[in-house]
């Protein structure tokens, strides 16, 4: 689902830690498509940010978001803020219509 569509869904006004985005990368520094996950960096002062999940930069922090990204009453990031500030705070040069929210995967199963 597009992030812009997610924002208008029933619970789409907040973006919680563990939720993932997929969007075009630059193909030079990053892959052609980047998958990132919103994380709560509580051990570093409580802010939110995105870590890269895909490609050769997987596991690295992509960005730390400012305090104003957080919702006032929820432990989450405002989806409206994220849409409005995506190019400044997450990834420059991406058309917001090409940013997708990925479905949460089922819980991992223990190997047999």
QUILINFEN-V573675 format. One record per residue. N is the residue number from 1. SS is DSSP state (2 for helix, 1 for strand, 0 for the rest). PSI is psi as a letter, one per 30 degrees, with the letter a starting at -180 (none if undefined). OMEGA is omega in whole degrees, -180 to 180 (* if undefined). Layout:
BEGIN
N/SS/PSI/OMEGA
N/SS/PSI/OMEGA
END
This chain:
BEGIN
1/0/k/177
2/1/k/178
3/2/e/179
4/2/e/177
5/2/e/178
6/2/e/-178
7/2/f/-179
8/0/g/179
9/0/l/-174
10/0/e/-179
11/0/g/-172
12/0/g/-179
13/0/f/178
14/1/k/-180
15/1/j/-171
16/0/l/177
17/0/k/-177
18/0/f/178
19/0/k/-172
20/1/k/175
21/1/l/174
22/1/k/-179
23/1/l/-179
24/1/k/173
25/0/a/-178
26/0/f/179
27/0/f/-180
28/0/d/178
29/0/e/179
30/0/l/-180
31/0/l/177
32/0/e/176
33/1/k/179
34/1/k/171
35/1/k/-179
36/1/l/179
37/1/k/176
38/1/k/-179
39/1/l/173
40/1/j/-178
41/1/i/-174
42/2/e/-179
43/2/f/180
44/2/g/177
45/0/g/171
46/0/g/-179
47/1/l/176
48/1/l/175
49/1/l/179
50/1/k/171
51/1/k/-180
52/1/k/180
53/0/f/-172
54/0/l/172
55/2/a/-174
56/2/f/178
57/2/g/-180
58/0/k/180
59/0/f/179
60/0/l/176
61/1/k/177
62/1/e/-177
63/1/l/168
64/1/k/-178
65/0/l/178
66/0/l/-179
67/2/e/-178
68/2/f/176
69/2/f/-176
70/1/k/176
71/0/k/-175
72/0/e/-174
73/0/f/-177
74/0/l/172
75/0/i/-175
76/0/l/176
77/1/k/177
78/1/k/179
79/2/e/178
80/2/e/178
81/2/e/-178
82/2/e/179
83/2/e/-177
84/2/e/-173
85/2/g/-175
86/2/e/-176
87/2/f/179
88/2/e/-171
89/2/f/-178
90/0/d/-177
91/0/k/-175
92/0/k/171
93/0/g/-179
94/0/k/173
95/0/k/-176
96/2/f/177
97/2/f/178
98/2/g/177
99/0/k/-175
100/1/k/172
101/1/k/-180
102/1/k/177
103/0/k/177
104/0/k/179
105/0/l/174
106/0/l/179
107/0/k/179
108/0/k/179
109/0/k/176
110/0/k/179
111/0/k/-180
112/0/none/*
END
